[in-house]
């Protein structure tokens, strides 16, 4: 069984954007801004999150677990030489 780590919503409960729930990358941006990280760090984090999502068939990270993270990191190390 995979352990899912909940992603905290930095917005108040029930907060919405454009009439729907707050999107994942918007939540990440808000969390980064709250922590006063640089814009360059924000771009890097968002870029890696996007790569991770695309590498896993555009599934939402809440649906994935340690297995997908391990596979992604292994692929980066062996094939992309990152």
C-alpha positions in Angstrom: 0.0 0.0 0.0 1.3 3.4 -0.9 1.5 6.1 1.6 0.1 9.4 0.4 1.3 12.6 1.8 -1.3 15.3 1.8 -0.4 18.6 0.3 -1.5 21.4 2.6 -3.6 24.2 1.0 -2.0 27.6 1.9 -5.4 29.2 1.2 -8.2 29.3 3.7 -10.6 26.4 3.6 -12.9 26.5 0.6 -10.8 29.1 -1.2 -11.3 28.9 -4.9 -9.7 30.4 -8.0 -11.6 31.1 -11.2 -14.7 29.5 -9.7 -13.0 26.1 -9.0 -10.6 24.6 -6.5 -7.1 26.1 -6.2 -4.8 24.3 -8.7 -1.8 22.4 -7.5 0.9 24.7 -9.1 -0.9 27.8 -7.7 -0.8 26.2 -4.3 2.9 25.5 -4.7 3.6 29.1 -5.8 1.7 30.5 -2.8 3.6 28.2 -0.4 6.9 29.3 -2.0 5.9 33.0 -1.7 5.0 32.5 1.9 8.4 31.2 2.6 10.0 34.1 0.7 12.0 31.9 -1.7 13.4 33.6 -4.8 11.7 33.7 -8.1 14.4 31.6 -9.6 13.8 28.9 -6.9 10.1 29.1 -7.6 10.7 28.5 -11.4 13.0 25.6 -10.6 10.5 23.9 -8.2 7.6 24.4 -10.6 9.7 23.0 -13.5 10.6 19.8 -11.6 7.0 19.3 -10.5 5.9 19.6 -14.1 8.5 17.1 -15.2 7.4 14.7 -12.5 3.8 15.0 -13.5 4.4 14.5 -17.2 6.8 11.6 -16.6 3.9 9.9 -14.8 1.3 10.2 -17.5 0.0 13.6 -16.2 -1.4 12.0 -13.1 -2.0 14.2 -10.1 0.7 13.9 -7.5 -1.9 13.1 -4.8 -2.6 9.8 -6.8 1.1 8.8 -6.6 3.4 7.6 -3.9 7.0 6.6 -3.2 7.2 4.1 -6.1 6.6 6.9 -8.7 9.1 9.2 -7.0 11.8 6.5 -6.9 11.2 5.6 -10.5 11.4 9.3 -11.5 14.6 9.9 -9.6 16.2 6.7 -10.9 15.4 7.7 -14.5 17.0 11.1 -13.9 20.1 9.5 -12.5 20.5 6.8 -15.1 19.2 8.2 -18.3 19.3 12.0 -17.9 22.6 12.0 -15.9 21.2 14.6 -13.5 
